[in-house]
Amino acid sequence: MTLYVNKDDGAHEVRVLDYIAQKKNRAWVKQKEVKASFDGIIYKEADHECVKDIPEAMLEIRRLSCSKDDYPSAMISYTKLQNWQSLYPVIKIPIFFVVNWNDALGMANIEDIFMHGDMRVSKPSANRRNPIDDREIVFHYPVDQFRFIASEQDAKRLWNGEFVEQTTSGTETTESKKEQEVSG
């Protein structure tokens, strides 16, 4: 079996989820299982116990070992688009492809990637974790169409694991916040 995600990838996804949630003043949860095959959910915390937390977006997060200017497009597997196709009609919230290049952090709505329609067969590559001869259908999306959401400095810090600003987002922090409210 091929290892697609390791501990460093998981830690990177948590940093990016925390960064995005902090910018939107929202909470987040990291998908620990591959239930929906996306990395996390950004949601609005309920103001009252009887009101459930409201999901606002799902994220697929990727870290690339290159500059945003090295290639004209970023690619996403068709299986992620298939997941979007099956989920979106039911959940009706956007699903974003978030890419952390080593000098930028950008996001694109998977619906826009699908509508752009640049579908290809991936080339053999030793740069990916799967075997060199494992080729798949992928969608390419122009880098200049991504919405950039972080300064170059923040993107580099997220990419390198140096971004540790803690917010009241995330499963652990949200639980700690609730404990403080109960005891305070």
C-alpha positions, -999 to +999 in steps of 0.1 A: +000+000+000+013+035-009+017+061+018-001+092+007+000+111+040+026+111+067+028+128+101+045+159+086+016+162+061-009+159+088+008+186+109+009+208+078-028+203+072-035+213+108-014+245+105-032+255+073-066+247+087-058+268+118-045+297+096-076+298+074-100+295+103-082+323+122-086+346+092-123+339+090-128+339+128-142+303+125-135+269+141-121+239+122-120+202+125-094+179+109-107+148+092-090+120+110-107+093+088-112+094+051-150+097+054-153+124+029-118+122+016-110+158+023-087+172+049-108+194+070-140+214+077-143+251+085-174+258+106-192+285+126-195+276+162-231+276+176-240+304+199-264+282+218-263+245+229-295+237+209-281+250+177-256+227+160-222+239+146-227+250+110-202+237+084-192+264+059-165+248+037-145+217+033-108+218+023-084+196+004-049+207+013-017+202-006+019+212+000+041+215-031+079+217-030+082+245-055+074+281-061+040+292-074+059+305-104+076+272-113+046+257-131+016+274-148-009+251-131-015+229-101-032+195-104-058+177-084-068+141-088-101+133-105-111+112-075-112+144-054-136+159-081-157+128-080-160+132-042-170+168-047-196+157-073-212+133-049-211+156-018-220+190-032-256+183-042-262+171-007-242+194+015-243+225-006-212+240+009-181+249-012-151+226-012-117+243-018-084+230-031-058+248-009-022+247-022+008+257-001+037+263-025+069+271-007+062+308-013+024+312-015-008+299-001-038+299-025-072+284-028-096+275-056-131+263-055-132+227-068-164+236-088-143+262-107-116+236-113-142+212-127-157+239-149-123+250-162-121+214-176-084+209-181-084+172-177-052+151-184-035+119-177-007+124-152+028+118-164+051+092-148+069+110-119+093+101-091+083+133-073+050+119-060+046+092-033+029+067-055+049+045-078+064+061-109+042+041-132+010+049-113-008+073-136-043+088-131-067+113-144-060+148-130-074+182-135-051+212-139-060+247-128-040+278-136-020+291-107-029+327-116-066+318-110-060+308-074-070+333-047-039+340-026-047+342+011-014+346+029+016+368+027+047+352+012+063+352+047+032+334+063+031+309+034+068+301+039+063+297+076+033+274+071+052+253+045+083+250+068+064+242+100+074+275+116+038+289+118+026+281+153+002+310+161-026+295+181-062+306+178-094+294+194-099+271+164-094+234+161-107+205+180-083+207+210-085+244+214-122+246+210-126+220+237-102+239+260-122+271+253-154+254+263-139+240+295-127+275+305-162+289+298-177+262+321-152+267+349-150+305+345 
